[in-house]
Structures are given as C-alpha cells and as structure tokens.
Amino acid sequence: MKAMERPIREALSRLVAKPVQWDCPLSGYTSFAIGGPAQALISVEDNRELLAVLDCINANGLQWRIIGKGTNLLAADAGFAGVILMLGQGFKDIHRCDERSGGAVTVAAGGGCGLTRLSGWCIDQGLSGLEFAYGIPGTVGGAVVMNAGAWGEELAEVLSAVTVVTQQGLRRIQRQQMHFSYRCWRDHQDQGCAQIVVGIEVRLVPADPDAVRKRCSELLQKRSDRQPKGLPNAGSFFKNPGDNSAGRLIEKSGCKGMRVGGAMVSPVHANFFVNTGGAKAADVMELMGRVQKKVQQECGVLLEPEVHFI
Ligand SMILES: Cc1cc2nc3c(=O)[nH]c(=O)nc-3n(C[C@H](O)[C@H](O)[C@H](O)COP(=O)(O)OP(=O)(O)OC[C@H]3O[C@@H](n4cnc5c(N)ncnc54)[C@H](O)[C@@H]3O)c2cc1C
C-alpha cells in the first residue's frame, strides 16, 4: 500500500498530542491478531482533537474508520488505505450523573471506556443492570454499535443516551430516538457508520452489591467454561439466527475443528473461529464461506457474520 502523502501526514501530526503511528499493522489492534497496515493510526484525547482530525480527513478526502478494542473485527491482509481512529485516555472516564428517575441512577462513561470496567465500576457502586456485560472485552463505544449482549440481555435495554461526534459536530441522542436490533444499532448502519460514539449514559437500579457481585462471578464462570482460551479470536463469529444457536448449527453440520490455513473453527465452541498461529484474513474468509455453505446444505440456514470487516 502507498504511504500517505507527506503534507497530509504533517497536517495530521500537528492536530494530536500523541504521535501518529504510520503504516501500523492492525494485527496489533484486533483480538484476532490479524490485519495488514493502516496508513495512519491516530489516538485522539478529546473531542477537540477528534473534530480537528475529522476536518483534516474530510478536507483531504481520506477514508477513515473508528475502532475500539478490535474485539469484533476482521481486518484485511492488505490493511486499510486511510486513517484508523481510536479514542484515547481522555475518553475513559466514568461518573454518576445527578439525574435520577423513579429510583434509577444514571451513569455516564466515555466511549473508549472498557465495557467490563464500566460493569465492574457499577457493581462496586451497588448498581444493577450491567451484570450481563461483565466479561465482554470491548469498549462501550463498540458495544453501542454492536448492541452487545449476553445471557438474553443487551446494552439497548439499559442505555438512556449516547453522545456522538460526526463531521458536523457533537450531538446527544436519546435512547427513544435510537433503533436497535440483535447485535446492531440500525440507525448507525443506515447512516454509513459515520458517527463516533464518544460517550454513553446507562440507567441502572440500586441493589445489594454482594448479590450483584455474586451474579457477575457466576456469569463469568459460565463464560469461561464455554469459550476457548489461549487462541486469538473475535468472539462469536456469526449472529444466532432467530431462536437458534449458530454454534449448535455449525456443530450439527460437522464443522467443528474445520481448518483453512491458520484459521480454525474452535473445537470448544463452534461459533468461535480461532487463529491457531499466523492466520490470514483470507483464511478466515475462506473458512467463513465453507461453514456458511455446509450449514446451509445441512440445516437450510444462511449464517450472517456478527464480526465487522475492515
Ligand atoms: C472472547 C470474546 C468474547 C466476546 N463475548 C461477547 C459477548 O458475550 N457478547 C457480545 O455482544 N460480544 C462479545 N464479543 C464481541 C465484542 O467484544 C463486542 O462486540 C464489543 O462490543 C466490541 O467492542 P470493541 O470496542 O472491541 O469494538 P471493535 O471490535 O473495535 O469495533 C466493532 C464495530 O464498532 C465500531 N466502533 C468501535 N468503537 C466505536 C465508537 N466509539 N464509535 C462508533 N463506532 C465504533 C467499529 O468501527 C466496528 O464497526 C466477544 C469478543 C471476544 C473476543
């Protein structure tokens, strides 16, 4: 891939405090440990930096994409011809808001805050509602876009508002104006993923901290019993179709342990693809196609990826 032109590099570098990483392999920023170089990887510290970088991107007609912890991403072997944005330390704050409604407490977190960190913080404060999220490894920004969930619960149920940055500026969106479906914030997708979630607010209820903590550790144990350990992956690869389990259909179709290059359908949990070492995005894509074909032949269901692609 061609390096970014020097005047554009210089302009971008001037806008942010943290050094820009040029030609930066995305394999270091995805839980799959897969992905070629991004022309630029920029970590922004506040909304002012973010808006300035978006202006520069716009003025120079560059492509961009925001990533969180890269735990739901497959990045191409060829890399990304443009700017990958990340939310830095300035987007990791958590605090209680004054606003109270019907006994519920509102907690605000920056878009770059870890979802499990937020869930843990709420547990320590004796607030219930985010226990399901304990153990989900992404950021809260990524979790809004994915409508992350587990054990029959999802973020959309406790979310009360988000703050987004677009090329037009900062905007707070109330939950009532947002439309979610299973593992998807639909409006975001419909608008070409051009909104960056810089903050979220969740509404939780006071509860006995010991009871909340106990529920979390039970769920964490369940997670650890069911998921593969030690090999890079991106969580569930496919969405569950309707009431069915993608993992069960993949297993039923005889795909557990199927391999392409370094990519393998996990023998522990069939909906997890694992990188057994040196897997390429092309291996994962080929494996995805083979599994989809086999499941369609055996069960008549076309599985839709949950993982996002860069
Ligand atoms: C071991 C493991 C277990 C997992 N378990 C679960 C689970 O139980 N439930 C579940 O739902 N998911 C699970 N996941 C998937 C993943 O953790 C979640 O989808 C998570 O919410 C993704 O957050 P992220 O910050 O890593 O997003 P990324 O993977 O970085 O990005 C995902 C998408 O969100 C976009 N995005 C990221 N940040 C922002 C932002 N601030 N603003 C706008 N767009 C943004 C990206 O462009 C991309 O399209 C698991 C993953 C792993 C590896």
The ligand as an SDF file (V2000), in Angstrom:
LIG
                    3D

 53 58  0  0  0  0  0  0  0  0999 V2000
  -13.5160  -13.5680   23.8210 C   0  0  0  0  0  0  0  0  0  0  0  0
  -14.6240  -12.6690   23.3200 C   0  0  0  0  0  0  0  0  0  0  0  0
  -15.8780  -12.7480   23.8930 C   0  0  0  0  0  0  0  0  0  0  0  0
  -16.9110  -11.9200   23.4420 C   0  0  0  0  0  0  0  0  0  0  0  0
  -18.1430  -12.0210   24.0190 N   0  0  0  0  0  0  0  0  0  0  0  0
  -19.1510  -11.2360   23.5900 C   0  0  0  0  0  0  0  0  0  0  0  0
  -20.4490  -11.3250   24.1690 C   0  0  0  0  0  0  0  0  0  0  0  0
  -20.6860  -12.0830   25.0930 O   0  0  0  0  0  0  0  0  0  0  0  0
  -21.4230  -10.5130   23.6770 N   0  0  0  0  0  0  0  0  0  0  0  0
  -21.1990   -9.6230   22.6690 C   0  0  0  0  0  0  0  0  0  0  0  0
  -22.1240   -8.9080   22.2820 O   0  0  0  0  0  0  0  0  0  0  0  0
  -19.9800   -9.5110   22.0960 N   0  0  0  0  0  0  0  0  0  0  0  0
  -18.9570  -10.2920   22.5270 C   0  0  0  0  0  0  0  0  0  0  0  0
  -17.7170  -10.1870   21.9440 N   0  0  0  0  0  0  0  0  0  0  0  0
  -17.5270   -9.2610   20.8030 C   0  0  0  0  0  0  0  0  0  0  0  0
  -17.0610   -7.8490   21.1950 C   0  0  0  0  0  0  0  0  0  0  0  0
  -16.3430   -7.8400   22.4110 O   0  0  0  0  0  0  0  0  0  0  0  0
  -18.2340   -6.8760   21.3050 C   0  0  0  0  0  0  0  0  0  0  0  0
  -18.9440   -6.8120   20.0880 O   0  0  0  0  0  0  0  0  0  0  0  0
  -17.7480   -5.4670   21.6450 C   0  0  0  0  0  0  0  0  0  0  0  0
  -18.8570   -4.6760   21.9400 O   0  0  0  0  0  0  0  0  0  0  0  0
  -16.9300   -4.8090   20.5430 C   0  0  0  0  0  0  0  0  0  0  0  0
  -16.2990   -3.6560   21.0980 O   0  0  0  0  0  0  0  0  0  0  0  0
  -14.9130   -3.1340   20.5290 P   0  0  0  0  0  0  0  0  0  0  0  0
  -14.5640   -1.9030   21.2530 O   0  0  0  0  0  0  0  0  0  0  0  0
  -13.8920   -4.2040   20.5650 O   0  0  0  0  0  0  0  0  0  0  0  0
  -15.3130   -2.8010   19.0350 O   0  0  0  0  0  0  0  0  0  0  0  0
  -14.4620   -3.0680   17.7230 P   0  0  0  0  0  0  0  0  0  0  0  0
  -14.3240   -4.5310   17.5110 O   0  0  0  0  0  0  0  0  0  0  0  0
  -13.2290   -2.2680   17.7540 O   0  0  0  0  0  0  0  0  0  0  0  0
  -15.4350   -2.4750   16.6140 O   0  0  0  0  0  0  0  0  0  0  0  0
  -16.6780   -3.0880   16.3550 C   0  0  0  0  0  0  0  0  0  0  0  0
  -17.5030   -2.1450   15.4630 C   0  0  0  0  0  0  0  0  0  0  0  0
  -17.8400   -0.9840   16.2110 O   0  0  0  0  0  0  0  0  0  0  0  0
  -17.3010    0.1850   15.5910 C   0  0  0  0  0  0  0  0  0  0  0  0
  -16.8570    1.0570   16.6710 N   0  0  0  0  0  0  0  0  0  0  0  0
  -15.9670    0.7680   17.6560 C   0  0  0  0  0  0  0  0  0  0  0  0
  -15.8650    1.8000   18.5150 N   0  0  0  0  0  0  0  0  0  0  0  0
  -16.6930    2.7640   18.0580 C   0  0  0  0  0  0  0  0  0  0  0  0
  -17.0440    4.0640   18.5190 C   0  0  0  0  0  0  0  0  0  0  0  0
  -16.5290    4.6100   19.6040 N   0  0  0  0  0  0  0  0  0  0  0  0
  -17.9520    4.7720   17.7780 N   0  0  0  0  0  0  0  0  0  0  0  0
  -18.5100    4.2710   16.6720 C   0  0  0  0  0  0  0  0  0  0  0  0
  -18.2080    3.0340   16.1830 N   0  0  0  0  0  0  0  0  0  0  0  0
  -17.3240    2.2910   16.8900 C   0  0  0  0  0  0  0  0  0  0  0  0
  -16.1860   -0.2980   14.6830 C   0  0  0  0  0  0  0  0  0  0  0  0
  -15.9750    0.5640   13.5790 O   0  0  0  0  0  0  0  0  0  0  0  0
  -16.7370   -1.6450   14.2490 C   0  0  0  0  0  0  0  0  0  0  0  0
  -17.6460   -1.4800   13.1870 O   0  0  0  0  0  0  0  0  0  0  0  0
  -16.6700  -11.0020   22.3890 C   0  0  0  0  0  0  0  0  0  0  0  0
  -15.3860  -10.9170   21.8180 C   0  0  0  0  0  0  0  0  0  0  0  0
  -14.3740  -11.7260   22.2860 C   0  0  0  0  0  0  0  0  0  0  0  0
  -13.0090  -11.6310   21.6730 C   0  0  0  0  0  0  0  0  0  0  0  0
  1  2  1  0
  2  3  1  0
  2 52  2  0
  3  4  2  0
  4  5  1  0
  4 50  1  0
  5  6  2  0
  6  7  1  0
  6 13  1  0
  7  8  2  0
  7  9  1  0
  9 10  1  0
 10 11  2  0
 10 12  1  0
 12 13  2  0
 13 14  1  0
 14 15  1  0
 14 50  1  0
 15 16  1  0
 16 17  1  0
 16 18  1  0
 18 19  1  0
 18 20  1  0
 20 21  1  0
 20 22  1  0
 22 23  1  0
 23 24  1  0
 24 25  2  0
 24 26  1  0
 24 27  1  0
 27 28  1  0
 28 29  2  0
 28 30  1  0
 28 31  1  0
 31 32  1  0
 32 33  1  0
 33 34  1  0
 33 48  1  0
 34 35  1  0
 35 36  1  0
 35 46  1  0
 36 37  1  0
 36 45  1  0
 37 38  2  0
 38 39  1  0
 39 40  1  0
 39 45  2  0
 40 41  1  0
 40 42  2  0
 42 43  1  0
 43 44  2  0
 44 45  1  0
 46 47  1  0
 46 48  1  0
 48 49  1  0
 50 51  2  0
 51 52  1  0
 52 53  1  0
M  END
$$$$
